[in-house]
């Protein structure tokens, strides 16, 4: 699974998303320009001590991203989509793209990919969800559809043990 952030602006969101990517074995792809430097303290603070484990890829622009991933299935999360993220079938190698916090994915990209645009249902008076929350919602649905491949499904208590 791959998460793509198109021109993210807020380092804390990207750091939180990076931590989610590390926890799920998901690659993170950042399309420039970014609203911060990758080595900023804020991004590393949000990603905590996991940032060095992230499978991170950066691109100068959307065209470079497309050139490096020809034929890739790219879902585009936008509040403007006709389809819910629950209505599509995610593959294990799919890319899920999210736009920058202030404007989303540019409409020029969306109109070229109408059938791959998905949305998270919400009340009409809300403009959008926080970017890191939106990524977590859609990513975990994609992972669920793929049976959480290679992920730990059961946890253990620290001091005590679950009853058998």
C-alpha positions in Angstrom: 0.0 0.0 0.0 1.2 3.5 -0.7 0.1 6.9 0.6 0.8 10.0 -1.5 0.6 13.5 -0.2 0.4 16.1 -2.9 2.1 19.3 -1.6 1.4 18.9 2.1 1.7 22.1 4.1 1.6 21.2 7.8 4.6 19.2 9.2 2.7 17.7 12.1 0.2 16.1 9.8 2.9 14.6 7.6 4.7 13.4 10.7 1.5 11.7 12.0 0.9 10.2 8.6 4.5 9.0 8.5 4.0 7.2 11.9 0.8 5.6 10.6 2.7 4.4 7.5 5.5 2.9 9.6 2.9 1.1 11.8 1.2 -0.4 8.7 4.2 -1.1 6.5 2.9 1.5 4.0 5.2 3.6 1.8 4.9 7.4 2.0 5.3 9.5 -1.2 5.6 13.3 -1.0 5.0 15.5 -4.0 6.7 18.9 -3.8 6.6 21.7 -3.1 6.2 20.9 0.6 5.2 23.6 3.1 8.1 22.6 5.4 11.5 20.9 5.3 11.6 17.1 5.8 14.3 17.6 8.5 12.1 20.0 10.6 11.7 19.2 14.2 7.9 19.4 14.0 7.7 16.6 11.5 10.0 14.4 13.5 8.2 15.2 16.7 4.9 14.1 15.2 6.5 11.0 13.7 8.2 10.4 17.0 11.1 8.0 17.0 9.7 6.1 14.0 10.6 8.7 11.3 13.9 7.0 10.4 12.0 3.7 9.7 9.7 5.3 7.1 9.8 4.1 3.4 9.9 7.7 2.1 9.9 8.8 -1.6 9.9 12.4 -2.8 9.1 13.9 -6.2 9.7 17.3 -7.6 6.1 17.5 -9.0 3.1 15.3 -10.0 4.5 14.7 -13.5 7.6 13.1 -12.0 5.4 10.9 -9.7 3.4 9.7 -12.7 6.6 9.0 -14.7 8.0 6.9 -11.9 4.8 4.9 -11.4 3.4 4.3 -14.9 0.2 2.2 -14.8 -0.2 2.4 -11.0 -3.7 2.4 -9.6 -4.0 5.8 -7.8 -7.1 6.6 -5.8 -7.6 10.3 -5.1 -9.3 11.3 -1.9 -11.3 14.5 -2.3 -14.4 15.9 -0.8 -15.7 16.5 -4.3 -15.8 12.8 -5.4 -19.0 10.9 -6.3 -17.9 7.6 -4.7 -17.2 6.7 -1.1 -14.0 5.1 -0.1 -16.2 2.2 1.1 -17.5 1.6 -2.5 -14.2 0.7 -4.1 -11.9 -2.3 -4.1 -8.4 -1.5 -3.0 -5.5 -3.7 -4.2 -2.4 -4.4 -2.1 -0.2 -2.2 -4.3 -2.6 0.7 -4.8 -1.6 4.3 -4.2 -4.0 6.6 -2.2 -3.4 10.3 -2.9 -4.4 13.2 -0.6 -4.1 16.9 -1.4 -2.7 19.8 0.6 -4.5 20.9 3.7 -5.7 24.2 2.4 -7.0 23.2 -1.1 -6.9 19.4 -1.6 -5.8 17.8 -4.9 -5.8 20.3 -7.8 -9.0 20.0 -9.9 -6.9 19.7 -13.0 -5.7 16.3 -11.7 -9.1 15.3 -10.4 -10.9 15.7 -13.7 -8.4 13.5 -15.4 -9.0 10.7 -12.8 -12.8 11.0 -12.1 -13.3 7.2 -11.8 -10.6 7.0 -9.1 -11.8 9.8 -7.0 -13.2 8.8 -3.5 -14.6 10.7 -0.6 -15.1 10.1 3.1 -18.8 10.8 3.9 -19.4 13.7 6.3 -22.0 16.3 7.1 -22.4 19.0 4.5 -21.5 21.9 6.8 -18.0 20.5 7.4 -15.4 21.4 4.7 -13.0 18.6 5.4 -11.4 16.3 7.9 -7.9 16.7 9.3 -5.5 15.3 6.8 -3.8 12.8 9.1 -7.3 11.5 10.2 -8.5 11.2 6.6 -5.4 9.2 5.7 -5.9 6.8 8.6 -9.6 6.3 7.8 -9.0 5.4 4.2 -5.8 3.5 4.7 -7.2 1.2 7.3 -10.2 0.4 5.1 -7.8 -0.5 2.2 -5.7 -2.6 4.6 -8.9 -4.3 6.0 -9.9 -5.2 2.4 -6.5 -6.8 1.9 -6.9 -8.7 5.2 -4.2 -6.7 7.0 -1.5 -8.6 5.2 1.7 -9.1 7.4 0.2 -7.1 10.3 0.0 -8.3 13.9 -3.7 -9.1 14.6 -3.5 -9.8 18.3 -1.8 -7.9 21.1 -0.4 -8.8 24.5 -0.9 -7.0 27.8 2.3 -5.7 29.4 2.0 -7.1 32.9 -1.0 -9.5 32.8 -2.2 -12.1 30.3 -5.5 -12.5 28.5 -7.7 -15.5 29.5 -7.6 -18.4 27.1 
